């Protein structure tokens, strides 16, 4: 799992060969803490197709502002350095898998 900060965010996102699933969170956010193990499980299952990155709001204030992150948990999927899709809130695992499968199919066609 990749830990992102304002200092390394752009470099990591731009240099990745795989799509990066970014979890914007904070320690005081109970839904974030509940959601984290679900995302980690999914990321393990998709490890050959994507990278999971965690972005604590305290470490990414400028990036959060840049991407309009004003509620958490917030998830953004980046491909080739650009956000292609995302959502806010806690989704069921199966819904996330369907969402990812659809987005990663598009990636496979490239």
C-alpha positions as semicolon CSV with decimal commas, in nm:
position;residue;x (nm);y (nm);z (nm)
1;X;0,000;0,000;0,000
2;X;0,123;0,342;-0,097
3;X;0,106;0,635;0,149
4;X;0,052;0,969;-0,024
5;X;0,137;1,321;0,093
6;X;0,121;1,661;-0,072
7;X;0,493;1,620;-0,144
8;X;0,481;1,282;-0,324
9;X;0,125;1,272;-0,462
10;X;0,186;1,404;-0,815
11;X;0,508;1,203;-0,862
12;X;0,349;0,875;-0,751
13;X;0,028;0,925;-0,950
14;X;0,209;1,029;-1,268
15;X;0,477;0,759;-1,254
16;X;0,247;0,462;-1,193
17;X;0,208;0,207;-1,470
18;X;-0,108;0,073;-1,303
19;X;-0,424;0,262;-1,208
20;X;-0,410;0,394;-0,850
21;X;-0,710;0,373;-0,618
22;X;-0,672;0,659;-0,370
23;X;-0,852;0,643;-0,037
24;X;-0,887;0,988;0,119
25;X;-0,944;0,937;0,493
26;X;-0,861;1,053;0,845
27;X;-0,817;0,881;1,181
28;X;-1,120;1,057;1,337
29;X;-1,356;0,937;1,061
30;X;-1,529;0,621;1,186
31;X;-1,671;0,525;0,842
32;X;-1,316;0,557;0,703
33;X;-1,184;0,314;0,963
34;X;-1,464;0,066;0,890
35;X;-1,412;0,099;0,514
36;X;-1,034;0,059;0,514
37;X;-1,024;-0,323;0,558
38;X;-1,275;-0,363;0,274
39;X;-1,055;-0,157;0,041
40;X;-0,743;-0,345;0,150
41;X;-0,912;-0,679;0,076
42;X;-1,020;-0,559;-0,268
43;X;-0,674;-0,418;-0,340
44;X;-0,516;-0,752;-0,251
45;X;-0,751;-0,930;-0,494
46;X;-0,674;-0,672;-0,766
47;X;-0,301;-0,636;-0,693
48;X;-0,205;-0,727;-1,051
49;X;-0,438;-0,456;-1,189
50;X;-0,414;-0,159;-0,951
51;X;-0,238;-0,001;-0,655
52;X;-0,414;0,108;-0,337
53;X;-0,294;0,438;-0,196
54;X;-0,396;0,602;0,130
55;X;-0,412;0,980;0,160
56;X;-0,473;1,107;0,513
57;X;-0,634;1,450;0,486
58;X;-0,381;1,590;0,734
59;X;-0,100;1,495;0,492
60;X;-0,269;1,612;0,170
61;X;-0,445;1,946;0,236
62;X;-0,341;2,094;-0,100
63;X;-0,423;1,781;-0,298
64;X;-0,760;1,748;-0,122
65;X;-0,840;2,105;-0,220
66;X;-0,721;2,050;-0,577
67;X;-0,956;1,752;-0,624
68;X;-1,245;1,898;-0,425
69;X;-1,233;1,643;-0,145
70;X;-1,466;1,790;0,116
71;X;-1,621;1,469;0,254
72;X;-1,463;1,140;0,353
73;X;-1,420;0,859;0,292
74;X;-1,363;0,963;-0,067
75;X;-1,224;0,731;-0,333
76;X;-1,066;0,841;-0,660
77;X;-0,931;0,611;-0,928
78;X;-0,642;0,760;-1,125
79;X;-0,522;0,630;-1,461
80;X;-0,226;0,781;-1,646
81;X;-0,208;1,057;-1,386
82;X;-0,571;1,168;-1,417
83;X;-0,875;1,098;-1,201
84;X;-1,119;0,891;-1,406
85;X;-1,387;0,807;-1,149
86;X;-1,465;0,815;-0,781
87;X;-1,722;0,814;-0,506
88;X;-1,785;0,940;-0,154
89;X;-1,902;0,728;0,136
90;X;-1,891;0,362;0,223
91;X;-2,000;0,131;-0,058
92;X;-2,064;-0,242;-0,024
93;X;-1,773;-0,458;-0,137
94;X;-1,965;-0,610;-0,430
95;X;-2,064;-0,268;-0,564
96;X;-1,698;-0,156;-0,554
97;X;-1,591;-0,470;-0,740
98;X;-1,849;-0,409;-1,014
99;X;-1,739;-0,044;-1,039
100;X;-1,372;-0,143;-1,061
101;X;-1,434;-0,425;-1,309
102;X;-1,611;-0,184;-1,545
103;X;-1,334;0,076;-1,517
104;X;-1,050;-0,175;-1,547
105;X;-1,212;-0,332;-1,856
106;X;-1,180;0,010;-2,017
107;X;-0,815;0,008;-1,913
108;X;-0,761;-0,337;-2,071
109;X;-0,894;-0,208;-2,405
110;X;-0,619;0,056;-2,424
